[in-house]
Amino acid sequence: MSFEKGFVISRHSRDLGRVTEIVLWLQTDVGPVKLVVTGEKPVFFVPSIDTDAALDTLSHINIYPERKQLELCDFAYQAVTALYFSTIGDAQRASRHLISEGFDPFEADVRLTDRFLMERFVCGGVMFAGERVVKNGFTEIRNTKIKAADYQTSLTRVSLDIECSEKGVLYSIGLDSLMDSRVIMIGKPPEDTSELSWIEWVESETALLKALCRWFATYDPDVVVGWSVIDFDFRLLMKRSAVNRVPLTLGRGKEKAHWRDSNTGRQGFITIPGRVVIDGIDALKTATYNFSSWSLESVSQQMFGEGKAIDNPHDRMASINRMFAEDKPALAKYNLQDCVLVNRIFDETNLLDFLVQRTRLTGIELDKVGGSVAAFTNLYLPRLHRAGYVAPTLASENWIASPGGYVMDSKPGIYDSVVVLDFKSLYPSIIRTFLIDPLGLLRASNLRRTERPFRDLEEGFSIARNISSQP
């Protein structure tokens, strides 16, 4: 079997009938590749002593998982049984039902795709093989076999920004990339367009959305960036595509974009198969940047001394409406300038390189906001399993207390030569130096109770060393 290498750009999973499907989109030396894995079974664990009762409870909602006894135990040293489900939906329903009935399923919060990758120690780079089918613009691999690999490639990027009315009706869409920069604008072109070749004129909002889909199919970027690009730009694009009944086929293979709201409805998530969407504000915060204001105007002024191209910064909506009615080329210039500023910020801060390296170190998605817990889970959980343990579900967190540190009372005043020591970024070093990973603490606690020999404690601590020694 011949293996090739690629870098994971996006990951998705879903149920197809009574089986699961995992789709990994990669960028490779020969272009985009779509890996399809079918039949992977979601799994979580229950204490073996409770397995019969748990299965009986699940039978009341017509869910019948496959049980398998493994050489694993929980943090109370109880043997556990793995329950394998045919679909993601069954696993989620089963977990909710068991919790409501007083059971404690372990690792029920680990997503199928994440488990599939982390158990193979995949951190961005993969080696893959399978049955190849060449399609329009990409290669699809089925019956896929993958394993971890050290691989890095350059990713193409486009900065996207929309302009609209106060009621959310689209005026234009700006796109800036090394491949092509343009503004798609609703309206009739002026008589002299010799210096406006970068503006694509369309007749209606429907035509605007279709032109956007054509642009993505033609230039095929890996990464889409912007400023509040998910909760504003893409939220509105999805709404206007529904109003105009135009499928937003922005994904590779002309697959449709999908929108999902959080449980609270305060945050939205966009999925574009084969691409990743990264918000500039979230990316800067993840990279520990801090600004007094997170508006694009403020950040770009602080970084470059240059802001948005508009004549009335205190009433932008009025200026946008006026330009759309009276001076569309000026609005197009303003629209494109916002795209250019975002790209300049990404270039100046090397944000995309930072996110790629974070993925290569931890395995978490490129667009993951924050992600310190997810990064720890990705690296730690598969090694915990190999040490013979399963982890508690994150929401429970009641297996061990974490008292925190002593906080001194502040002394108000004005001081010179102030030094701020932030231990957040030092956590991995502290864990490694003092051997205080969860399994190490568990073994230490058990040592105090049972007076186990020190070599057992060292065996438990070895998992922390394994994590710290990752590249």
N, C-alpha and C positions, 0 to 999 in steps of 0.2 A: 504494500500500500504506500503510495507516494504522498508525502505530507508537504503542504505549503504553509506560509506564514502570513498573518494579518494582524490588524489592531482593531479591537472591538469599539465601534462607534455608538451603536445603540443595541439595546436588548429588550425583548418583549416576550410575553408568554400569554397564552389564551387556551380556552377549551374548544376543541373541535369535536362536537358530538360527545362521545364518552372517552376521548383521549386528549392529552395535552399536546400543545405545540409550542416549542421555544424557537424564536427567530433571533439570530445574532447577525447584525450587519457589520461587515468589516471593511476597512480600507487596506488594500494590498498593493504590491508592486505593479500588478496588472489591472488595477481598478477595483470597483466595489464588488464585494462578494456577499451573498445572502446564505447563511447557514441555517438549515431547518432540522430541528431535532424533535421527533414525535415519540410519544409514549412514556416520557419521564413521569414518575409518580410523585406527587407531593407527599411529604411525610412529616409526622411529628411523633412525640414519644409520650407514653404514660407509664406510671409505676407498674411494674409487672403484677403486683398484688391487686391492682385495681383494673387490670385489663378486661377480665370477664364482665365486670359491672359496667365498664365503659362501653364495651361492644354491645351489651344488652340495651344500654341507654340509646346508643346510635341506631339500633334496629327499630326503635320507635319512630324515627324519622326516615326510615328506609335507606340508611347508609350502612354499607357492609365492607369495611376496609379489610385489606390483607394484613395479618399480624405476623410479626417476625421477631423472635427472641434474639437479641444481640448482646454481645459482651460489653455492655455499657451500663453505667449507673448514674443516678442524679447526685447532687451535692450532699444529699443525706445518706449516701452509700446504698441506696435502694436500687435493685435491678430494674431496668426499664424495658418496655416492649415498644418496638416501632410499629406504627400504623400507617400503611401505605394506601393512598386513595387514587382512584382512576382519574379524577379531575380536580382542578383548582377549586371549583365551586363546591364540590363535596367536602374537601378539606376545610374550607372556610366555614361552611355550615356546621361541620362536625365540631370544629374548635369552639365556635360560639355556643353550641348546644351543650358541650361538655362543661364549659366554664359556668354556664347558667345552672347546671346541675351539681356544681360544687367540685368538679374535677379540675386538675391542674395539668393541662397538656404542655409538654416542654417543647420549645422551639417552634411553636405554632405560628410565630410571627415572621419566620424566615421565608422569603418569597422563593418560588420554584426556580426562577432564573438565577437568582443570587446563589442559592445552594448548589445548583448545577455547576456554576463557575468556581465558587470558592472551594468546593471539595476537590476540584482539579487544580487548585492553587493558581488560577488564571488571574493575572493582573494586567489587563489590557492586551498584551500580546498572546497569540494562540498559534498553535500548529493544527492544521485541519486536513481531513481527507474525506472522500465520499464520492457519491455519484454526481457528476457534473452535468449541468444543463445550461448552455449559453443562452441568455435572453437579451432583450433590447437594453443595452446600457449596463448590464451586470451579469455575473455568473451565479447560479443557484446550485448549492450543494445539498443533497439529501442523503439519508442514511449516514449522517455525519458522525465522525469520530474527531474529538479534539483533545488537546493537552496543552499545558502551559508552555509558552515560549518567550524569549526575550526579543521583542520586535518593536520597532518604532518607524513611523512614516510621517510625512508632512500632510497636514489636513488643509483643505481649501475652505475659505470662510467668506460669508457675505454678511454685510450689515444691512438690516431692514428697518424701515421706519414708515409709518403711514401718517397722512394728514386727512382730517375729516371735519365735519361740522359739529356743532355742539350737540346735535341729536344723533351723532354717530354715523352719518352718511359719508361714505368715502369720497375723498377728492383725488388723492394720488397715493402712490406707493414708491418710496425711494429704495434703491438697491445699490450698494457700493461694494465691489470686490476687485481683486486683481484681474479677474476674468472679464468683467464687464461692469460698468457703472451707468445707471440710467434712472430716470424717473418716469413711471407710467402715470400719465395725467389724463383725466377726463376733460374733454373739450376739443374745440377745433384749433388746429395750429394757426399761428399768425402767418401773414403773407411771406415774411422773410424768416425762414428756418435754417439759414446757412450756419448760424452759430448755436443752434438748438438741436443738433443731431442726437444728443444724449437724452432727449425727451421723446418718449413713445406716446403718441396721442391715441386715445380710444374714445368711443362714443358714449359709453355708459358704465355704470357700476358693474354690471354683468360682464362686459368686455374687459374691464379692469381686472377682475378676478381671474378670468380666463387667461389674460396676458401674463399675470403673475405665475400661474401654473405652467405656462409655456416657458417662462424664463427659468424656472427650476428644472424643468425637463431638459432644457438646452445646456445650461451651465453646470448643473449637478453639484452644488456645494456640499461639503461634509458637515459644516457647522454654520448655524444661523445665529448672529448676535444682534443685540439691540439694547435699548434703554427702557426698562419696564416692558420689554418686548413680549413677555408671556401674558402678564395680567392686563396689558392694555392692547398692544398691537394685535396679537394673535387672538385674544378674546373677542375683539371687534371683528377681525377677519372671519372667524368662525360664525359669528352672528350674521354678518352680511352675506356669507355664502349660503346660510340657511334661508335668509329672506329672499335672495335671488335664485335659489335652487341651483346653485353652481357648486358641484363637489370640489372641495379644496384638495386637489390631487398634487400635493407638494412633495410626497414621498418618492423614493426610488421605485422604479417600476410603475410609476403613476399611481401609487397607493395613496389613499386618502389620509389626511391629518385627522387626529382624534382629540377631542377635548374632554377633560374630566375636572370637575370641581372637587375640592376637599370636602370632608364631612361638615365642616363649619360653613362652607360656601365662601370663605374669605380669600381663598387662594385657588388658582387654577393651574392645570397641568396640560401641556400640549405634547402629543406624541406624533412625530413625523417619521415613519419607517425609513430607516437608512440614513437619517440625519439627526443631529442633536441641536437643541436650541438653548443658548446660554444667555442669561440676562447679565448685562454689564454691572449693575449694582450688586447683585448677589455674588458675582464672581469676585469683585473687588473686596467685598466683606469677607468672603471665604479666604482670600489671600491676605487678610488682616489689614487692609487699607482703611483709613478713617478720614472722613471729610466733615466739615461743619454742616454742609448741606449736600444731599445726594441728587440734586437736580443736575441734568446734563449741563446746563449753563454754568452752574457753580463749579462742578468738577473740572470741566474743560477750561474755565477761566483760571482755576488754581493750578492746573497742570501746564497749560499752554499760553495763558493770557489771551485766549480767543474764545468767543462764545457763539451763540446761535445767530444766524443771518436774518434778523428781523428788525423792523424799524421801531417797534413798540413792545419792549420786553415785559411791560407791566400789564398789557392787555393783548396777549398773543392771539386769543380766539378771534377778537375783532380784526386783528391784522390778517389772520389766515383767511377769514371770510371775505375781507376786502380784496386780498390778492387773488383769491379764486374767482371772484366776480370781475376784477378789473385788470389783473396782471398775473396770469398763470405762470409765465416764465419765472417771475420773482418767487412765486410759491414753490415752483420746482427747485429753484436754487436753494431755498430755505430747507426744503425736504431733504435734498441730497446732502446739504451741509451737516445735518444731524447724523446721517449715516457715516459721513467721513469722520466726524468727531469721535463717534464710538469706535471706529476702526483705529483711529490714532491712539485712543486710550488703551485699546487692547495691544497695540504695537509697543507703546511706551512702557507698559507694565509687564509685557510678555505673559499676559493672562492665559492665553491658550496653551502656551508651553508649560506654564505652571500647572494647569489642570490636567494636561497629558501626563506630566511627571507624577502628579498625585495619583492618577489612575495606575500608572506603572508601579508605584510603591504600595498601594493599598487595594487596588482592584475595584474601587467604587466608580460609579458612573461619572462621565465627564461633567454632566450638568447637575451633579449632586450639590445641594446647598448645605453648607456646614459639613456634616458627614463624619465627625470625629467618632461617634458611636458606631456608625456603619463601617468605617475603616477598621476599627478595632475588631468588630465582629467578623469581618471578612478574613482578617489575618489570624484571629485567635480560634474561631469556632472549629475549623477542620483539624487544628492541632489538638484542641481539647478532646475531640472525638477520638483521635489516635492515642490520646492518653487514657481513654476509657471512660469519659464522662460526657453527659449532655448538659446543656445550659438551661437555666430557667428562662421562661418567656420574659422578654424585656419589661413588659408592663407589670409583672409581679414584683421583681426586685426586692423580695422580702426574705431572701435566703441569708443575707448578711448585712449588718449595719455598716454605714459609712458615715462616721461622725463628723468628718470635715476637720478643718483646722481652726486654730485660735485667731480671732480677729481683734486687734488692739483698738482701743478707743482713739479716735482722731484728735489731733490738737490743732484747732483752727489757727491760721496765721499765714504770713508770707515768708517763704523760704527760698534760699539760693541753693543751687547745685542739687536739685532733687533727682533721685534715681528711682525709676519704677521697675520692679522685678515682677514679671508676669510668668507664673509657673505653668500656664496652659500648654505652651509649646514644649515644655520640659517633661511632660508626663511620661512619654516613652523612656526617657533617660532615667527618670526616677524609678519607674517600674523595674528597669533592668538593673540599676544599681542596688536597690534595696529588696529585689525579688518579691514584689508585692502584687503580682498578678492574682486574679480570683482563685485559680487553682492553688497557687502557692499559699494564699491566706487560708484556704480550706484545709490544706495539709498541715499548716502551722497550728490551726485551731485543733485539729484532730490529734496532733502530736502532744499538745498540752493535756488533752483529755486521756490519752491512752499511753503516753510515754513511748511512742514509736521511735525506733532508732533514727538517727539523723540522716542516714542514707535514703530513707523513704522521703524525707522532706526535700532533699536535693533532687530526687526523681521528680517530685511535683513541680519544683522550681524550673526544671529544664525547659518547660513550655515557654516561659518568659524569655529565656535565652534564644530559643528558636525564632520567636517573633522578632526580637531585636536584631537578629543576624540577617533578616531579609534585606535584599538590595534596596 
